[in-house]
Amino acid sequence: MDILARGRWVITDAGAGEEGILDDGAVCFSKGKVVESGDFKALKKKYPKAAVKGDGKQLLLPGFVDGHSHGWGLSAIQRGTMYDFLENALIDWAKMPDIDPELNAMMSAVRHLRSGCTTMHHNNWGEAPNLGEIASKAIKGYFNVGIRFAYSPGMRNENTLAYDDEKFFETLPPDLQKFCRPMVYYDKEAVVEEYFNIFEELYERYNGEKNRIIFGPSWAQGSTEEFFTRVKRRADELGKIPIHIHTLQTPHQKAYGLRKYGKSLLFRLNDLGLVDENLVLGHAVYLDEADIELLADRRASTTHHPSCNFAVRNGISPVYYLLKEGVNVALGIDDKGINDDEDAIMELRMMYYLHRVSGFDLADTPPLNAFDVLKIGTTNAARVCGFEGEVGALKPGMKADAILVDLGEIMEDPWMSPDLNIAEIFIHRAKGVHVNTVIVGGEVVMEDRKFLTIDIDDLYGEVRKQAAKGISDEQRAFARKLQEIKPYYHDYYKDWPELDFKPFYVMNSRR
C-alpha cells in the first residue's frame, strides 16, 4: 500500500536546516521507500490512490535512531536497582531479575517506537554461554514489533572482573579468589572463537536490507590485541561495517589506559589499526584534545548518552567540541533515559541544553541549534548503525521511516509565537507522548498511539508474570558474593593515581 504522509510542517532533512522544512507538505512512500516530497495538494493529485496518514495539523519528520542501547526492556529502576558509579553498578546489577530475551526486546522496541525511534542498535552485553540463543530470541522480538534494528554481539576476553583484573585478583582473600578465579583465568582464545562463530551465524541469518548485524566487542579495555585485530579485519572484509566499542566511559578507564599502555585507550585502539570511519566509541566521556583530533582526522564516531552518563556518574562527554571539530556524534539512550522511558525527544532536548557551554566570548561561542541536535538523532545515528544514507531523512530512495507528532499541546497551550521555525519549537516543547503515528519501512506500526503489530496488554501481562518470579537462589547467591567483593574494589581503585583533569566544561569555580 502506498502512503501519503502529510503534515502542517515537514522536516525532510535536519542537515538541510530551514531549507529542509516544508509548509503544508507531504511525503509519498511506496514499496518501503521515499518516492517524493512536496506540497500536499499537489502530491495528493499525483498519487490519488495513496492512503493519507496525518490530519494536516501535525509535524512529519524522519524517525529517530538510537545508536546505543542494550535491549533491557525493563530499566534497572523498574528491576529495583539504583544507579551508581559504573564500576559499582556492574556489581549491583547482578541481582536484577530478568525476563525472556524475546520479551525484553519486544518491550525495548515498544518503548522506543512510542517516543519516535524507528531504528535502534542493540549491543548485547555479557558473556553468557548461550549468547547466540539470546541474540536469536531478541531479534525475533524486534521482528514481532516491527522496529528496524542493528544488532551487535558483545563480549570481553580480558578484564571481566576489574581493570587489570589479575592484579586485582591478588588483593582478594583466598575464599574470594576461589570464587573469582573463573572470571579471571580462562581460555581467552576460546572466547574469541566463540564470538566469531556467533557473529558469523547472526550475520548470515539476519543481516539484510532491513536490519544490520555489526560488531560490538564490549569495551576498549576488555579485549586482547588478537580479538580487536580480528574484528577489524573481518569488519573491513564485510564492507567496513561499524565496530561499536564502549570507550573511555569513566575516569577509572582513562586511568587504566595511562597505567597499562602509557596512553589513552583510544590511542591504543589506533595502534591496533581500529580508528577509522567504521569505529564507533560508546560514551566517549574522558577524551582529551588529542583524542578529539584523532577522531576527527579518521572520521570516527561517538554515541552520546547524557542521561545515562549522569545516572552512572560518568560526567559529560565533550560533544560541543567534538561537533566543532567535525566528529560524527550520534544519539544513544542506553536504557537510561531521563524519564526512564526511552524518550528520544527528551534525550535530544537534554543534549540541546547540556552543551550550551559557558565562557566570556559572547560572539564566537555559538550554541548548538535544533538542527544540530536533530542530526545527532537522525542521520548521524543512522551512520553508526550501518544505515548511512538509508535512514534519518525523508529523501527520495531512502527508507520510509517517519513519525507524525501531534502539535495541539505544543502550539496551543495556550499560544506559540510564529516567529520560530518548527524545529526549534519541537526541540523545546515536544515529548515522546506527542508522537501519534510511526511508520517503519512504509508499514504503519503505531497509529493514534495504538500499536498495530502486537497486543500491548498481552505483552505487559507476560512481562509482569515473568518479572514477578524474581531471581533464582543461584543468582541470589552469586549476587551476594559479588557484594563481598565491592569493598576490595573500592580499596583497589582508591590507590590509583589522581589524574590532572582540566575539564572541557567549566560550569562554575571554587575560587
ZANUDO-139098 format. One line per 8 residues: number of its first residue (from 0); their letters; for each residue y, x, z of C-alpha. Coordinates in Angstrom, 2 decimals, always signed. Example, Ala and Ser with C-alpha at 12.3 -4.5 7.8 and 13.67 -1.06 7.14 Angstrom:
BEGIN
0> as> -4.50 +12.30 +7.80 ~ -1.06 +13.67 +7.14
END
This chain:
BEGIN
0> mdilargr> +0.00 +0.00 +0.00 ~ +3.43 +1.32 -0.97 ~ +6.04 +1.17 +1.79 ~ +9.81 +0.96 +1.58 ~ +11.16 +2.05 +4.97 ~ +14.80 +1.10 +5.44 ~ +17.46 +1.99 +7.97 ~ +21.11 +1.36 +8.73
8> wvitdaga> +21.12 +5.12 +8.68 ~ +18.51 +7.51 +7.30 ~ +18.30 +11.17 +8.29 ~ +16.31 +12.66 +5.44 ~ +16.51 +16.33 +6.43 ~ +18.15 +17.85 +9.52 ~ +18.57 +21.10 +7.61 ~ +20.98 +19.40 +5.23
16> geegildd> +23.37 +18.39 +8.03 ~ +25.57 +15.38 +7.37 ~ +24.69 +15.53 +3.67 ~ +21.17 +14.53 +4.65 ~ +22.33 +11.20 +6.12 ~ +22.17 +8.01 +4.06 ~ +24.02 +4.79 +4.96 ~ +22.07 +1.57 +4.37
24> gavcfskg> +19.33 +3.70 +2.89 ~ +15.60 +3.67 +2.41 ~ +12.66 +5.90 +1.60 ~ +9.74 +4.90 -0.59 ~ +6.25 +6.05 +0.42 ~ +3.24 +5.92 -1.90 ~ -0.24 +7.43 -1.52 ~ +0.79 +9.11 +1.70
32> kvvesgdf> +3.77 +10.95 +0.23 ~ +7.52 +10.52 -0.03 ~ +8.43 +9.30 -3.51 ~ +12.18 +8.78 -3.37 ~ +15.10 +8.16 -1.03 ~ +18.38 +6.42 -1.69 ~ +20.26 +3.15 -1.43 ~ +18.06 +0.36 -0.06
40> kalkkkyp> +19.12 -2.31 -2.54 ~ +18.57 -0.02 -5.50 ~ +15.14 +1.08 -4.26 ~ +14.12 -2.49 -3.44 ~ +14.87 -3.45 -7.01 ~ +12.96 -0.42 -8.32 ~ +9.91 -0.97 -6.07 ~ +9.74 -4.76 -5.65
48> kaavkgdg> +6.10 -4.81 -4.52 ~ +6.53 -2.24 -1.75 ~ +6.17 -3.58 +1.80 ~ +9.50 -3.30 +3.59 ~ +9.46 -1.80 +7.07 ~ +12.61 -1.94 +9.15 ~ +15.24 -4.59 +9.69 ~ +18.16 -2.67 +8.27
56> kqlllpgf> +19.71 -2.13 +11.72 ~ +17.61 +0.87 +12.74 ~ +17.62 +4.64 +12.29 ~ +14.97 +6.05 +9.98 ~ +14.13 +9.72 +10.34 ~ +11.21 +12.14 +9.98 ~ +8.55 +12.05 +12.66 ~ +8.86 +14.79 +15.26
64> vdghshgw> +6.43 +17.67 +15.63 ~ +5.19 +19.06 +18.96 ~ +4.38 +22.69 +18.20 ~ +2.69 +23.45 +21.54 ~ +0.52 +21.16 +23.62 ~ -2.91 +21.22 +25.26 ~ -4.05 +17.63 +24.82 ~ -4.24 +16.87 +28.52
72> glsaiqrg> -3.87 +13.12 +28.05 ~ -3.08 +12.71 +31.74 ~ -0.48 +15.07 +33.15 ~ -1.02 +17.33 +36.16 ~ +1.17 +14.95 +38.17 ~ -0.99 +11.99 +37.16 ~ -4.01 +14.03 +38.22 ~ -2.50 +14.59 +41.66
80> tmydflen> -1.47 +18.24 +41.34 ~ +2.07 +19.54 +41.74 ~ +3.64 +22.32 +39.68 ~ +4.38 +25.82 +40.93 ~ +4.67 +29.33 +39.54 ~ +2.22 +29.54 +36.63 ~ +0.10 +32.13 +38.44 ~ -0.26 +29.73 +41.40
88> alidwakm> -0.70 +26.69 +39.16 ~ -3.64 +28.23 +37.31 ~ -5.46 +28.26 +40.65 ~ -4.28 +24.82 +41.78 ~ -5.23 +23.11 +38.52 ~ -8.90 +23.86 +39.19 ~ -9.03 +20.82 +41.47 ~ -7.68 +18.35 +38.91
96> pdidpeln> -10.01 +15.51 +37.89 ~ -10.78 +15.40 +34.19 ~ -11.90 +12.82 +31.67 ~ -13.87 +12.97 +28.44 ~ -12.15 +15.19 +25.80 ~ -12.06 +12.32 +23.32 ~ -10.19 +10.12 +25.82 ~ -7.85 +12.97 +26.69
104> ammsavrh> -7.00 +13.41 +23.03 ~ -6.50 +9.69 +22.46 ~ -4.19 +9.47 +25.46 ~ -2.27 +12.53 +24.29 ~ -1.91 +11.05 +20.81 ~ -0.66 +7.75 +22.22 ~ +1.88 +9.49 +24.47 ~ +3.18 +11.50 +21.52
112> lrsgcttm> +3.30 +8.73 +18.93 ~ +5.09 +6.19 +21.10 ~ +8.03 +8.60 +21.51 ~ +8.19 +9.53 +17.84 ~ +5.90 +12.56 +17.47 ~ +3.80 +12.15 +14.33 ~ +2.30 +15.66 +14.45 ~ +1.13 +17.72 +17.41
120> hhnnwgea> -0.51 +21.09 +17.94 ~ -3.36 +21.08 +20.44 ~ -4.06 +24.57 +21.72 ~ -7.28 +24.29 +23.66 ~ -7.13 +26.17 +26.94 ~ -10.09 +27.65 +28.73 ~ -13.35 +29.47 +28.33 ~ -15.74 +26.55 +28.71
128> pnlgeias> -19.26 +27.28 +27.39 ~ -19.13 +24.11 +25.29 ~ -15.75 +24.80 +23.69 ~ -16.94 +23.74 +20.24 ~ -18.21 +20.40 +21.52 ~ -14.95 +19.82 +23.42 ~ -12.97 +20.55 +20.25 ~ -15.00 +18.14 +18.12
136> kaikgyfn> -14.59 +15.35 +20.66 ~ -10.84 +15.93 +20.89 ~ -10.47 +15.94 +17.13 ~ -12.41 +12.68 +16.94 ~ -9.92 +11.21 +19.42 ~ -6.97 +12.22 +17.26 ~ -8.63 +10.70 +14.20 ~ -9.18 +7.46 +16.14
144> vgirfays> -5.49 +7.05 +16.99 ~ -4.08 +8.33 +13.71 ~ -1.83 +11.24 +14.65 ~ -1.53 +14.29 +12.43 ~ -2.58 +17.43 +14.25 ~ -3.10 +21.15 +14.21 ~ -5.88 +22.38 +16.49 ~ -6.35 +25.91 +17.76
152> pgmrnent> -9.26 +27.03 +19.94 ~ -8.00 +29.18 +22.80 ~ -9.97 +31.85 +24.58 ~ -9.46 +35.06 +26.58 ~ -11.73 +38.07 +26.84 ~ -9.79 +40.01 +29.47 ~ -7.55 +39.28 +32.44 ~ -9.08 +35.86 +33.01
160> layddekf> -8.73 +36.19 +36.79 ~ -5.47 +38.14 +37.14 ~ -3.29 +40.54 +35.18 ~ -5.12 +43.87 +35.19 ~ -7.96 +42.00 +36.83 ~ -10.26 +44.95 +37.56 ~ -7.56 +46.45 +39.78 ~ -7.02 +43.06 +41.44
168> fetlppdl> -10.77 +42.72 +41.97 ~ -10.76 +45.86 +44.11 ~ -8.31 +44.25 +46.56 ~ -10.73 +41.43 +47.43 ~ -13.16 +41.38 +50.35 ~ -16.91 +41.56 +49.50 ~ -17.57 +37.80 +49.65 ~ -14.75 +37.03 +47.23
176> qkfcrpmv> -15.75 +39.93 +45.00 ~ -19.19 +38.36 +44.68 ~ -17.61 +35.02 +43.72 ~ -15.16 +36.60 +41.25 ~ -17.40 +39.19 +39.62 ~ -18.47 +36.90 +36.72 ~ -14.80 +36.24 +35.95 ~ -14.00 +39.95 +35.69
184> yydkeavv> -17.15 +41.70 +34.46 ~ -18.75 +40.04 +31.44 ~ -19.60 +40.78 +27.83 ~ -16.18 +40.86 +26.17 ~ -17.60 +41.39 +22.69 ~ -19.81 +38.32 +23.07 ~ -16.71 +36.23 +23.82 ~ -15.16 +37.36 +20.54
192> eeyfnife> -18.30 +36.43 +18.59 ~ -18.42 +33.03 +20.26 ~ -14.77 +32.43 +19.48 ~ -15.16 +33.16 +15.79 ~ -18.33 +31.08 +15.50 ~ -16.40 +28.13 +16.96 ~ -13.32 +28.75 +14.82 ~ -15.23 +29.02 +11.56
200> elyeryng> -17.17 +25.82 +12.24 ~ -13.99 +23.91 +13.09 ~ -12.17 +25.30 +10.07 ~ -14.98 +24.35 +7.73 ~ -15.29 +20.81 +9.12 ~ -11.71 +19.78 +9.84 ~ -9.10 +21.89 +8.05 ~ -7.66 +19.98 +5.15
208> eknriifg> -4.80 +18.06 +3.62 ~ -4.00 +16.00 +6.71 ~ -4.84 +18.39 +9.54 ~ -4.94 +22.11 +10.23 ~ -7.19 +24.45 +12.18 ~ -5.26 +27.54 +13.26 ~ -5.75 +30.49 +15.62 ~ -4.81 +30.31 +19.30
216> pswaqgst> -6.06 +33.23 +21.42 ~ -4.77 +32.17 +24.80 ~ -2.23 +34.79 +25.81 ~ -0.82 +38.18 +24.91 ~ -2.34 +39.86 +27.95 ~ -5.67 +38.07 +27.57 ~ -7.25 +39.65 +24.51 ~ -8.68 +43.06 +23.71
224> eefftrvk> -7.48 +45.05 +20.73 ~ -10.63 +44.14 +18.83 ~ -10.08 +40.43 +19.42 ~ -6.46 +40.47 +18.23 ~ -7.02 +42.62 +15.15 ~ -9.96 +40.48 +14.05 ~ -7.88 +37.31 +14.47 ~ -5.08 +38.82 +12.40
232> rradelgk> -7.43 +39.94 +9.64 ~ -9.06 +36.52 +9.34 ~ -5.74 +34.66 +9.52 ~ -4.45 +36.70 +6.58 ~ -7.64 +36.08 +4.60 ~ -7.10 +32.33 +5.04 ~ -3.57 +32.47 +3.66 ~ -1.63 +33.73 +6.69
240> ipihihtl> -2.35 +30.69 +8.83 ~ -0.49 +30.54 +12.18 ~ -1.62 +32.62 +15.15 ~ -0.38 +30.97 +18.34 ~ -0.27 +33.13 +21.48 ~ +1.25 +32.43 +24.91 ~ +3.56 +35.43 +25.31 ~ +5.99 +36.63 +27.99
248> qtphqkay> +5.96 +33.32 +29.80 ~ +6.51 +34.72 +33.31 ~ +8.14 +37.79 +34.91 ~ +4.68 +38.92 +36.01 ~ +3.58 +39.02 +32.37 ~ +6.62 +41.06 +31.43 ~ +5.90 +43.45 +34.30 ~ +2.25 +43.70 +33.25
256> glrkygks> +3.20 +44.85 +29.76 ~ +5.54 +47.51 +31.11 ~ +2.95 +48.72 +33.66 ~ -0.03 +48.68 +31.32 ~ +1.46 +49.74 +27.98 ~ +4.92 +51.04 +28.85 ~ +6.44 +48.45 +26.55 ~ +6.98 +44.74 +26.02
264> llfrlndl> +3.83 +42.72 +25.32 ~ +5.46 +41.73 +22.03 ~ +5.66 +45.38 +21.00 ~ +2.02 +45.78 +21.96 ~ +1.23 +42.93 +19.54 ~ +3.37 +44.71 +16.97 ~ +1.38 +47.93 +17.40 ~ -1.72 +45.90 +16.52
272> glvdenlv> -0.08 +44.54 +13.37 ~ +0.32 +40.93 +14.54 ~ +4.08 +40.48 +14.40 ~ +4.98 +38.83 +11.12 ~ +5.70 +35.39 +9.68 ~ +2.47 +33.77 +10.89 ~ +2.84 +34.82 +14.55 ~ +3.99 +32.12 +16.98
280> lghavyld> +4.90 +33.02 +20.57 ~ +4.35 +30.23 +23.06 ~ +7.14 +30.07 +25.67 ~ +8.76 +33.49 +24.93 ~ +10.90 +33.37 +28.08 ~ +11.07 +37.07 +29.03 ~ +12.19 +38.51 +25.73 ~ +14.78 +41.27 +25.62
288> eadiella> +17.22 +42.11 +22.83 ~ +14.76 +44.45 +21.11 ~ +12.11 +41.71 +21.15 ~ +14.52 +39.24 +19.54 ~ +15.49 +41.77 +16.89 ~ +11.83 +42.38 +16.08 ~ +11.05 +38.66 +15.86 ~ +13.99 +38.10 +13.52
296> drrastth> +13.11 +41.08 +11.34 ~ +9.47 +39.99 +10.95 ~ +10.22 +36.25 +10.58 ~ +8.03 +35.32 +13.55 ~ +8.42 +32.07 +15.50 ~ +8.58 +30.86 +19.08 ~ +7.88 +27.49 +20.67 ~ +10.32 +26.29 +23.30
304> hpscnfav> +9.32 +24.05 +26.22 ~ +12.31 +23.70 +28.55 ~ +10.81 +21.05 +30.86 ~ +7.54 +22.96 +31.23 ~ +9.37 +26.21 +31.87 ~ +11.31 +24.52 +34.66 ~ +8.17 +22.84 +36.05 ~ +6.21 +26.08 +36.41
312> rngispvy> +9.30 +28.09 +37.37 ~ +9.30 +30.39 +34.33 ~ +13.01 +30.46 +33.61 ~ +14.98 +29.84 +30.43 ~ +13.96 +31.16 +27.03 ~ +16.98 +32.72 +25.25 ~ +16.91 +30.12 +22.49 ~ +20.64 +30.29 +21.78
320> yllkegvn> +20.31 +33.97 +20.93 ~ +17.02 +33.53 +19.07 ~ +18.61 +30.97 +16.78 ~ +21.74 +33.08 +16.39 ~ +19.55 +35.91 +15.04 ~ +17.66 +33.55 +12.73 ~ +14.36 +33.27 +14.61 ~ +12.39 +30.10 +13.92
328> valgiddk> +12.30 +28.14 +17.21 ~ +10.06 +25.06 +17.46 ~ +9.70 +22.17 +19.89 ~ +6.84 +22.39 +22.38 ~ +6.33 +19.74 +25.05 ~ +3.29 +21.40 +26.67 ~ +2.14 +18.23 +28.51 ~ +5.04 +18.54 +30.97
336> ginddeda> +7.96 +16.60 +29.51 ~ +10.94 +15.88 +31.73 ~ +9.88 +12.23 +32.12 ~ +6.19 +13.12 +32.44 ~ +5.55 +11.05 +29.31 ~ +5.67 +13.42 +26.30 ~ +9.05 +12.02 +25.22 ~ +10.03 +14.31 +22.35
344> imelrmmy> +13.53 +12.84 +22.13 ~ +14.28 +13.57 +25.78 ~ +12.93 +17.10 +25.34 ~ +15.27 +17.68 +22.40 ~ +18.18 +16.44 +24.49 ~ +17.16 +18.86 +27.22 ~ +17.38 +21.69 +24.67 ~ +20.76 +20.48 +23.47
352> ylhrvsgf> +22.27 +20.68 +26.95 ~ +20.33 +23.65 +28.31 ~ +21.56 +26.08 +25.68 ~ +25.27 +25.37 +25.93 ~ +25.93 +28.89 +27.18 ~ +28.95 +29.71 +29.29 ~ +31.45 +32.52 +28.72 ~ +35.08 +33.40 +28.18
360> dladtppl> +35.21 +33.46 +24.38 ~ +36.32 +29.92 +23.59 ~ +36.48 +30.45 +19.83 ~ +33.32 +32.33 +18.84 ~ +30.63 +30.82 +21.05 ~ +29.73 +27.62 +19.20 ~ +27.11 +25.44 +20.92 ~ +24.04 +24.03 +19.24
368> nafdvlki> +24.73 +20.79 +17.42 ~ +22.47 +17.81 +16.87 ~ +21.19 +19.09 +13.54 ~ +20.20 +22.44 +15.08 ~ +18.16 +20.59 +17.69 ~ +16.62 +18.13 +15.23 ~ +15.45 +21.06 +13.10 ~ +13.70 +22.50 +16.15
376> gttnaarv> +11.76 +19.25 +16.44 ~ +11.02 +18.76 +12.75 ~ +10.97 +21.46 +10.05 ~ +10.90 +24.41 +12.45 ~ +7.97 +22.94 +14.35 ~ +6.17 +21.99 +11.12 ~ +6.03 +25.67 +10.23 ~ +4.30 +26.75 +13.46
384> cgfegevg> +1.62 +24.07 +12.93 ~ +0.79 +25.19 +9.41 ~ +2.71 +22.37 +7.68 ~ +5.79 +24.22 +6.43 ~ +7.36 +22.31 +3.55 ~ +4.97 +19.40 +4.06 ~ +6.26 +17.52 +7.12 ~ +9.53 +17.35 +9.04
392> alkpgmka> +11.77 +15.95 +6.30 ~ +11.81 +12.85 +4.08 ~ +11.99 +14.63 +0.74 ~ +10.01 +13.81 -2.42 ~ +6.50 +15.25 -2.35 ~ +6.42 +15.69 +1.43 ~ +4.04 +13.76 +3.66 ~ +5.08 +10.23 +4.57
400> dailvdlg> +5.58 +10.77 +8.30 ~ +8.52 +8.77 +9.66 ~ +9.81 +6.76 +12.59 ~ +12.15 +3.80 +12.94 ~ +14.35 +3.79 +16.02 ~ +15.96 +0.63 +17.43 ~ +19.71 +1.13 +17.82 ~ +20.67 -2.01 +19.77
408> eimedpwm> +20.99 -0.43 +23.21 ~ +22.20 +2.87 +21.74 ~ +25.06 +1.35 +19.74 ~ +25.85 -1.83 +21.68 ~ +25.60 -1.02 +25.40 ~ +28.36 -2.11 +25.27 ~ +30.00 -0.17 +22.42 ~ +29.72 +3.05 +20.44
416> spdlniae> +32.54 +4.71 +18.54 ~ +32.00 +5.06 +14.78 ~ +33.65 +8.50 +14.85 ~ +30.44 +10.47 +15.48 ~ +27.62 +10.89 +12.99 ~ +24.34 +9.17 +13.80 ~ +22.55 +12.46 +14.50 ~ +24.89 +13.27 +17.39
424> ifihrakg> +24.65 +9.70 +18.68 ~ +20.86 +9.85 +18.52 ~ +20.56 +13.15 +20.41 ~ +22.92 +11.99 +23.15 ~ +21.74 +8.41 +23.66 ~ +18.23 +7.75 +22.31 ~ +14.96 +7.79 +24.25 ~ +11.33 +7.55 +23.29
432> vhvntviv> +11.21 +3.88 +24.30 ~ +13.63 +3.13 +21.44 ~ +11.01 +4.15 +18.84 ~ +9.89 +0.91 +17.20 ~ +7.68 +1.91 +14.28 ~ +5.66 +5.05 +13.50 ~ +4.26 +5.90 +10.08 ~ +1.82 +8.79 +9.56
440> ggevvmed> +0.74 +9.71 +6.05 ~ +2.01 +6.40 +4.76 ~ -0.05 +4.42 +7.30 ~ +1.68 +2.31 +9.95 ~ +0.27 +3.45 +13.29 ~ +2.69 +1.63 +15.60 ~ +4.96 -1.34 +14.84 ~ +7.20 -3.24 +17.26
448> rkfltidi> +5.84 -0.72 +19.82 ~ +2.31 -2.08 +19.37 ~ -0.46 +0.27 +18.24 ~ -2.33 -0.91 +15.17 ~ -5.11 +1.67 +15.26 ~ -6.61 +1.20 +18.74 ~ -6.66 -1.26 +21.63 ~ -4.41 +0.31 +24.28
456> ddlygevr> -5.74 -1.92 +27.07 ~ -9.32 -0.83 +26.35 ~ -8.25 +2.83 +26.23 ~ -6.35 +2.63 +29.51 ~ -9.22 +0.80 +31.16 ~ -11.71 +3.50 +30.23 ~ -9.30 +6.26 +31.29 ~ -8.79 +4.63 +34.71
464> kqaakgis> -12.54 +4.22 +35.18 ~ -13.31 +7.85 +34.40 ~ -10.35 +9.30 +36.34 ~ -11.26 +7.26 +39.42 ~ -14.57 +9.12 +39.69 ~ -12.66 +12.17 +40.93 ~ -14.29 +15.58 +40.83 ~ -17.82 +16.76 +41.47
472> deqrafar> -18.93 +18.57 +44.60 ~ -19.46 +21.67 +42.46 ~ -15.88 +21.57 +41.12 ~ -14.50 +20.93 +44.61 ~ -16.35 +23.95 +46.00 ~ -15.13 +26.14 +43.13 ~ -11.51 +24.99 +43.64 ~ -11.71 +25.69 +47.38
480> klqeikpy> -12.99 +29.18 +46.73 ~ -10.10 +29.84 +44.36 ~ -7.69 +28.76 +47.09 ~ -9.17 +31.51 +49.27 ~ -8.12 +33.98 +46.61 ~ -4.50 +32.85 +46.49 ~ -3.23 +34.99 +49.43 ~ -4.69 +38.05 +47.71
488> yhdyykdw> -2.85 +37.11 +44.53 ~ +0.37 +36.95 +46.48 ~ -0.17 +40.36 +48.06 ~ -1.25 +41.89 +44.74 ~ +1.77 +40.79 +42.75 ~ +4.19 +41.44 +45.61 ~ +3.62 +45.17 +45.19 ~ +4.64 +45.14 +41.55
496> peldfkpf> +7.99 +46.81 +40.89 ~ +11.04 +44.65 +40.52 ~ +12.39 +44.54 +37.01 ~ +16.03 +45.22 +36.33 ~ +16.76 +41.83 +34.80 ~ +20.07 +41.14 +33.15 ~ +19.65 +37.50 +32.13 ~ +20.84 +36.15 +28.81
504> yvmnsrr> +22.29 +33.06 +30.50 ~ +24.64 +33.64 +33.45 ~ +25.48 +30.25 +34.90 ~ +27.42 +31.49 +37.93 ~ +27.91 +34.58 +40.07 ~ +27.10 +35.64 +43.60 ~ +30.19 +37.87 +43.72
END
